Every structure is written in structure tokens, then in C-alpha cells.
Amino acid sequence: MMIKNEKVSINTHYKGLKRSEKSQFIKEVMDRCDICYPTVFYKLSHDNWSKLEREAIEKMIQNAD
């Protein structure tokens, strides 16, 4: 069980999603950050998000919980 204030990396969050949720997550990240599919996976694997991208995705994750 996750503690409310505990921050989880974007990659850890993604890995914890069900298969159907992963495709929706990727689509939403692409839309919010205006990046393409391969770029999402590059940034996930290298944890290479800009500050604005990271803030948008973290907000998206918080709203999903």
C-alpha cells in the first residue's frame, strides 16, 4: 500500500499499471506533453522529463488516484 505523500517515479507508476491502463496513460502523456510515442518510451526509460512535463504527468497521476 502506498503512503499518500510518497512520490513514485513516473516509470514506477507506469510499470504498475495494467496493460489496458498503460495504453491510455501513454496516449494521455502524448497529448499533455505534445510528444510522440517513441519519445515517451525514451523518457520513461531514461527518466528524462522536463520540469513542465514532469509536473503535468505527476498531476495526471494524482488525479487518477
C-alpha positions in Angstrom: 0.0 0.0 0.0 1.3 3.4 -1.0 1.6 6.2 1.5 -0.2 9.3 0.3 2.7 11.7 0.4 5.2 9.2 -1.1 6.4 10.2 -4.5 6.6 7.5 -7.1 8.7 7.9 -10.2 6.8 8.1 -13.5 8.4 4.9 -14.7 7.4 3.0 -11.5 3.9 4.2 -11.8 3.8 3.1 -15.5 5.1 -0.3 -14.7 2.4 -0.8 -12.0 -0.4 -0.2 -14.5 -2.5 -2.9 -16.1 -1.9 -3.4 -19.8 -5.1 -1.6 -20.8 -4.3 1.3 -18.5 -0.8 1.6 -20.0 -2.0 2.5 -23.5 -4.4 5.1 -22.0 -1.5 6.5 -19.9 0.7 6.8 -23.0 -2.0 8.5 -25.0 -2.6 11.0 -22.3 1.1 11.7 -21.8 1.5 12.2 -25.6 -1.4 14.7 -25.6 -0.5 16.6 -22.5 3.2 16.9 -23.3 2.9 17.1 -27.1 5.5 14.4 -27.6 5.5 11.3 -29.9 5.2 7.7 -29.0 8.9 6.7 -29.2 9.8 9.8 -27.2 7.5 8.8 -24.3 9.3 5.5 -24.0 12.7 7.1 -24.3 11.8 9.5 -21.5 10.3 6.7 -19.4 13.4 4.5 -19.6 15.9 7.4 -19.0 13.7 9.5 -16.6 14.5 12.4 -18.9 11.4 14.6 -18.4 11.5 18.4 -18.5 10.2 20.2 -15.4 6.9 21.1 -17.1 6.4 17.5 -18.4 7.1 16.0 -15.0 4.6 18.4 -13.3 1.9 17.7 -15.9 2.4 13.9 -15.6 2.5 14.0 -11.8 -0.7 16.0 -11.7 -2.3 13.5 -14.1 -1.2 10.6 -11.8 -2.6 12.3 -8.7 -5.9 12.9 -10.4 -6.1 9.3 -11.5 -5.7 8.1 -7.8 
